[in-house]
Amino acid sequence: MTSFAALHVPGRPLLLPNVWEFGFAAALADAGHPAVGTTSLGVSAAAGLADGAPESRAATVALAKSLAPLDILVSIDLADGFSADPAEVADLVAELADAGVVGVNLEDGRGDVLAPIVVQAALLAKVRERVPGMFLNARTDTHWLGTGPVADAVTRARAYAEAGADCVFVPGLHDPAGVTELVEAVDVPVNLLYLPGKATFSELASLGVARVSLGSTPYRVALSAALATVDSVREGAELPVRPPSYGDVTALLP
């Protein structure tokens, strides 16, 4: 199997679907996708919790361990790491590595503010020291929170790469000039979030992006499709999408 790092090619980006439960991941593996990530919103919402809530740690770990045996590379969204203690976060990443997870995502967003650069860099460095083989995706929320220009994202991305990040993730960034500025300013692969109606996958590829994450979009689309299905049945209309059969689904399960 191709290594996770090798899938991050500027100009030929990895399209990373993000899942919240086993069945979707198994279907992606069966369809030949090389890798899958998780979505903190989907995992948290499925457990009845707020996005990235500390209580969602257990659900995140349980999902990770269920996905690891699949024939697909698995990266786990850890939000802020579920702890303010870098050693505890590093121990969590080590536990996931032992389970077969190949990548994690750690973000500097703390609610509606950003962690100080030195604090987040120290966290990343601790994880890198503890689990040197883990693919570390460092997310900065400069654009997700709307707190600054591209220069701020560049500053943080460079600091996180220096601390050991293998890839930098700037969700919310999509304009061509800004994307180009970031790609040219950092020495590690750039990960962006697909934003419907903002930039297509091919457009992001042409700008040198190395990974495009779908984030919570599949989870939110699934909710929409499920609601539309209920409405269609009530109204006597055709189903909005053609679902797999019961047998198709059970064939994906252990």
C-alpha positions as CSV (number, residue, x, y, z in Angstrom):
1,M,0.0,0.0,0.0
2,T,1.3,3.5,-0.9
3,S,2.4,5.4,2.2
4,F,0.2,8.2,3.5
5,A,2.9,10.8,3.0
6,A,3.4,9.8,-0.7
7,L,-0.3,10.6,-1.4
8,H,0.3,14.3,-0.7
9,V,1.5,15.5,-4.1
10,P,1.3,19.3,-4.9
11,G,-0.7,19.6,-8.0
12,R,-2.1,16.1,-7.7
13,P,-3.8,16.3,-4.3
14,L,-5.2,13.6,-2.2
15,L,-9.0,13.8,-2.0
16,L,-9.6,12.9,1.6
17,P,-13.2,11.9,2.5
18,N,-14.1,12.4,6.2
19,V,-16.2,9.8,7.9
20,W,-18.0,9.5,11.2
21,E,-18.9,5.8,11.3
22,F,-17.6,2.5,10.1
23,G,-20.0,1.8,7.2
24,F,-19.1,4.9,5.2
25,A,-15.4,4.2,5.6
26,A,-15.8,0.5,4.6
27,A,-17.7,1.6,1.5
28,L,-14.9,4.0,0.6
29,A,-12.3,1.2,1.1
30,D,-14.4,-1.1,-1.1
31,A,-14.6,1.6,-3.8
32,G,-10.8,1.8,-3.9
33,H,-10.1,5.1,-2.1
34,P,-6.6,5.0,-0.6
35,A,-7.2,7.0,2.5
36,V,-9.9,8.3,4.8
37,G,-10.1,10.9,7.6
38,T,-12.6,11.5,10.3
39,T,-14.8,14.6,10.9
40,S,-14.9,15.9,14.5
41,L,-18.3,17.4,13.8
42,G,-19.8,14.2,12.6
43,V,-18.2,12.0,15.3
44,S,-19.3,14.5,18.0
45,A,-22.8,14.9,16.6
46,A,-23.3,11.2,16.3
47,A,-22.6,10.9,20.0
48,G,-24.9,13.8,20.9
49,L,-22.0,16.1,21.8
50,A,-20.7,19.5,20.7
51,D,-18.1,19.6,18.0
52,G,-14.7,18.6,19.5
53,A,-16.1,18.4,23.0
54,P,-13.7,16.7,25.4
55,E,-16.3,14.1,26.0
56,S,-16.0,13.1,22.3
57,R,-12.5,11.7,22.9
58,A,-13.8,8.2,23.7
59,A,-16.0,8.1,20.6
60,T,-13.1,9.3,18.4
61,V,-10.7,6.6,19.8
62,A,-13.4,3.9,19.4
63,L,-14.1,4.9,15.8
64,A,-10.3,5.0,15.0
65,K,-9.8,1.5,16.4
66,S,-12.8,0.2,14.4
67,L,-11.5,1.8,11.1
68,A,-7.8,0.8,11.4
69,P,-8.2,-2.9,10.3
70,L,-9.9,-1.7,7.0
71,D,-7.8,-1.8,3.8
72,I,-7.5,1.9,3.7
73,L,-5.2,4.4,5.4
74,V,-6.8,6.2,8.3
75,S,-6.2,9.7,9.6
76,I,-8.0,10.9,12.7
77,D,-9.2,14.5,13.5
78,L,-8.3,15.1,17.1
79,A,-9.5,18.8,17.1
80,D,-7.4,20.4,19.9
81,G,-6.2,17.0,21.2
82,F,-8.9,16.9,23.9
83,S,-6.3,18.1,26.5
84,A,-4.2,21.2,27.3
85,D,-1.4,18.9,28.4
86,P,0.9,18.1,25.4
87,A,2.1,14.9,27.1
88,E,-1.5,13.7,27.3
89,V,-2.1,14.5,23.6
90,A,1.1,12.8,22.6
91,D,0.1,9.7,24.6
92,L,-3.3,9.7,22.7
93,V,-1.5,9.9,19.4
94,A,0.8,7.0,20.4
95,E,-2.3,4.9,21.3
96,L,-3.8,5.6,17.9
97,A,-0.5,4.7,16.2
98,D,-0.4,1.4,18.1
99,A,-3.9,0.8,16.7
100,G,-2.8,1.3,13.1
101,V,-3.7,4.9,12.5
102,V,-1.3,6.6,10.1
103,G,-2.2,10.3,10.5
104,V,-3.7,12.8,12.9
105,N,-5.0,16.4,12.6
106,L,-4.4,18.9,15.4
107,E,-5.8,22.4,15.3
108,D,-4.9,25.7,17.0
109,G,-8.5,26.8,17.4
110,R,-9.7,27.1,20.9
111,G,-13.3,28.0,20.7
112,D,-13.5,31.3,19.0
113,V,-9.8,32.2,19.6
114,L,-6.4,30.9,18.4
115,A,-3.9,29.2,20.7
116,P,-0.6,31.2,21.0
117,I,1.8,30.1,18.3
118,V,4.4,29.0,20.9
119,V,1.8,26.9,22.7
120,Q,0.6,25.1,19.6
121,A,4.2,24.6,18.3
122,A,5.2,23.0,21.6
123,L,2.2,20.6,21.3
124,L,3.2,19.6,17.8
125,A,6.8,19.2,18.8
126,K,5.8,16.9,21.7
127,V,3.7,14.8,19.5
128,R,6.4,14.5,16.9
129,E,9.0,13.5,19.6
130,R,6.6,10.9,21.1
131,V,5.4,9.4,17.8
132,P,7.9,10.2,15.1
133,G,6.3,8.0,12.4
134,M,2.8,9.6,12.6
135,F,1.8,11.9,9.7
136,L,1.1,15.2,11.5
137,N,-1.4,17.5,9.9
138,A,-1.3,20.9,11.6
139,R,-4.4,23.0,11.2
140,T,-4.6,26.7,11.7
141,D,-7.9,28.4,12.1
142,T,-6.8,31.9,11.0
143,H,-9.3,31.8,8.1
144,W,-11.9,29.5,9.7
145,L,-12.3,32.1,12.5
146,G,-11.7,35.0,10.2
147,T,-9.0,36.4,12.4
148,G,-6.3,37.5,10.0
149,P,-4.8,37.8,6.5
150,V,-2.9,35.1,4.6
151,A,0.3,36.4,6.2
152,D,-0.9,35.2,9.6
153,A,-1.6,31.7,8.2
154,V,1.8,31.7,6.7
155,T,3.5,32.6,10.0
156,R,1.7,29.9,11.8
157,A,2.2,27.3,9.1
158,R,5.9,27.9,9.1
159,A,6.1,27.7,12.9
160,Y,4.1,24.4,12.9
161,A,6.3,22.9,10.1
162,E,9.4,23.9,12.0
163,A,7.9,22.1,15.1
164,G,7.5,18.9,13.0
165,A,4.3,19.1,11.1
166,D,4.2,17.1,7.8
167,C,1.4,19.1,6.3
168,V,-0.4,22.4,7.1
169,F,-4.2,22.8,6.9
170,V,-5.9,26.2,6.5
171,P,-9.6,25.6,6.3
172,G,-11.5,28.6,4.9
173,L,-8.8,29.7,2.6
174,H,-9.9,29.4,-1.1
175,D,-9.1,32.5,-3.1
176,P,-6.4,31.8,-5.7
177,A,-4.0,34.6,-4.7
178,G,-4.1,33.6,-1.1
179,V,-3.7,29.9,-1.8
180,T,-0.7,30.6,-4.1
181,E,0.9,32.8,-1.4
182,L,0.6,30.0,1.2
183,V,1.8,27.2,-1.1
184,E,4.8,29.2,-2.2
185,A,5.7,30.3,1.4
186,V,5.8,26.9,3.2
187,D,8.1,23.9,2.6
188,V,5.5,21.2,3.5
189,P,2.4,20.1,1.6
190,V,-0.7,22.3,1.9
191,N,-4.1,20.9,2.8
192,L,-7.3,22.9,2.2
193,L,-10.9,22.3,2.9
194,Y,-13.4,21.8,0.0
195,L,-15.9,24.6,0.2
196,P,-18.9,24.1,-2.2
197,G,-19.2,27.0,-4.6
198,K,-15.8,28.5,-3.7
199,A,-13.2,26.5,-5.6
200,T,-13.3,23.2,-7.4
201,F,-11.0,20.3,-6.7
202,S,-9.2,20.8,-10.0
203,E,-8.8,24.5,-9.3
204,L,-7.2,23.8,-6.0
205,A,-5.0,21.2,-7.7
206,S,-3.8,23.7,-10.3
207,L,-2.7,26.0,-7.4
208,G,-0.4,23.4,-6.0
209,V,-2.5,22.1,-3.1
210,A,-1.5,18.6,-2.0
211,R,-4.6,17.5,-0.1
212,V,-8.2,18.5,-0.2
213,S,-10.4,17.4,2.7
214,L,-14.1,17.2,2.6
215,G,-14.6,17.9,6.3
216,S,-18.1,17.7,7.6
217,T,-19.7,18.0,4.1
218,P,-20.4,14.3,3.7
219,Y,-22.0,14.1,7.2
220,R,-24.2,17.1,6.5
221,V,-25.1,15.8,3.0
222,A,-26.1,12.5,4.6
223,L,-28.4,14.3,7.0
224,S,-30.0,16.2,4.1
225,A,-30.4,13.0,2.1
226,A,-32.0,11.2,5.1
227,L,-34.4,14.0,5.7
228,A,-35.3,14.2,2.0
229,T,-35.9,10.5,2.0
230,V,-38.5,10.8,4.8
231,D,-40.2,13.6,2.9
232,S,-40.2,11.6,-0.3
233,V,-41.9,8.6,1.3
234,R,-44.5,10.8,2.9
235,E,-45.2,12.6,-0.3
236,G,-45.2,9.5,-2.5
237,A,-42.2,10.7,-4.5
238,E,-39.1,8.9,-5.7
239,L,-36.3,8.5,-3.3
240,P,-33.7,11.4,-3.7
241,V,-30.8,9.0,-4.0
242,R,-30.6,5.3,-4.9
243,P,-29.4,3.5,-1.7
244,P,-27.3,0.4,-1.6
245,S,-29.1,-2.8,-0.8
246,Y,-29.2,-4.4,2.7
247,G,-26.9,-7.1,1.3
248,D,-24.5,-4.5,-0.1
249,V,-24.1,-3.0,3.4
250,T,-23.8,-6.2,5.3
251,A,-21.1,-7.3,2.9
252,L,-19.0,-4.4,4.1
253,L,-19.2,-5.4,7.7
254,P,-16.8,-7.7,9.6
